[in-house]
């Protein structure tokens, strides 16, 4: 990954202050992967000095980004053959992470 700009470093500092921590996720080694609780997102630096979402915020299943699937009347976060039920609490955690991440990135300028 290229060296981060001063603006990008300030954004990373704000994300860390908000409880985000670095995470390594294949195949996103060239992105900035962040985790808070059981949620994660992948950011990519952009030319103007900010970040854009490379992979949208997702709930982690076995430490991997999951997809939300509906089966009948129930929803699940799924990664390969592993899944966890998308309970109201888990969906709320993901939505809060998504909102706060978006706000922190917008504070850093254009994405």
C-alpha positions in Angstrom: 0.0 0.0 0.0 1.2 3.5 -0.8 2.1 5.9 2.0 -0.9 7.5 3.6 -1.4 11.3 3.4 -1.7 13.5 6.5 -5.5 13.7 5.9 -5.7 9.9 5.7 -3.7 9.6 8.9 -6.1 12.0 10.7 -9.0 9.9 9.4 -7.4 6.7 10.7 -6.7 8.4 14.1 -10.4 9.3 14.3 -11.5 5.8 13.4 -9.1 4.4 16.1 -10.5 6.9 18.6 -14.0 5.5 17.7 -12.9 2.0 18.7 -11.9 0.6 15.3 -8.9 -1.6 15.1 -6.8 -2.9 12.2 -7.7 -6.3 10.7 -6.1 -8.4 8.0 -8.5 -9.9 5.5 -7.7 -11.9 2.4 -8.1 -10.8 -0.4 -7.9 -7.2 0.8 -4.3 -7.0 1.9 -3.9 -3.7 -0.1 -6.9 -2.1 1.6 -7.3 -0.6 5.0 -9.3 -3.2 6.9 -11.0 -2.1 10.1 -12.9 -3.9 12.8 -15.1 -2.8 15.7 -16.8 -5.5 17.7 -18.0 -8.1 15.3 -18.2 -5.7 12.3 -15.6 -4.8 9.7 -15.2 -2.8 6.5 -12.4 -2.4 3.9 -11.3 1.1 2.9 -9.2 2.1 -0.1 -7.2 5.4 -0.2 -8.3 7.8 -3.0 -6.2 10.4 -4.8 -7.8 13.4 -3.0 -6.5 12.1 0.3 -9.6 10.5 1.7 -10.9 7.0 1.6 -13.7 5.1 -0.2 -15.3 1.9 0.9 -13.8 -1.0 -1.0 -16.0 -3.5 0.8 -19.1 -2.4 2.6 -19.5 -2.8 6.3 -20.3 -6.4 7.1 -20.8 -8.7 10.1 -17.9 -11.0 10.8 -18.4 -14.8 10.7 -15.3 -16.8 11.7 -13.3 -13.6 11.2 -14.4 -13.1 7.6 -16.8 -10.7 5.9 -20.2 -12.2 5.5 -23.3 -11.7 3.4 -26.8 -11.3 4.7 -29.1 -14.0 3.4 -32.8 -14.6 4.0 -34.1 -18.2 4.5 -37.9 -18.2 4.9 -38.7 -15.8 7.7 -35.2 -15.7 9.1 -32.0 -13.9 8.1 -28.4 -15.1 8.5 -24.9 -13.6 8.1 -23.1 -16.3 6.0 -19.5 -16.9 5.1 -19.0 -20.1 3.1 -20.7 -22.9 5.1 -20.6 -20.9 8.4 -23.5 -18.7 9.5 -24.9 -16.9 12.5 -28.5 -15.7 12.8 -28.9 -12.0 11.9 -30.6 -11.2 15.2 -31.9 -7.7 15.9 -28.9 -7.1 18.1 -26.4 -8.1 15.4 -28.2 -6.1 12.7 -28.3 -3.1 15.1 -24.6 -3.4 15.8 -23.8 -3.5 12.0 -26.1 -0.5 11.3 -24.5 1.6 14.0 -21.1 0.7 12.7 -22.1 1.6 9.2 -23.6 5.0 10.3 -20.6 5.9 12.4 -18.1 4.8 9.8 -19.9 6.8 7.2 -19.9 9.9 9.4 -16.2 9.6 10.2 -15.3 9.2 6.6 -17.4 12.2 5.5 -15.6 14.3 8.1 -12.4 13.6 6.3 -13.6 15.1 3.0 -14.8 13.7 -0.3 -14.8 9.9 -0.7 
